[in-house]
């Protein structure tokens, strides 16, 4: 529900996939993948399963994404992913 609310704030206009230049320069190669999965509403365990990494490693990537984007919730990260065409 929080993800849906965060997405509603962003508007309903069509999104185009983000180019690498549109994302923060400091994101690693793996972090946009994690961000896209956050946009799908996946848990750390589910992200780990999809990317063949441990849930602990997934959680570390999620924390790094939060810090680099300046967000503090999964809903805000998901909204960012949707706004930038990652999810």
Secondary structure by P-SEA (a helix, b strand, c coil): caaaaaaaaacccccccccccccccccccaaaaaaaaaaacccaaaaaaaacccaaaaaaaaaaaaaaaccccaaaaaaaaaaaccc
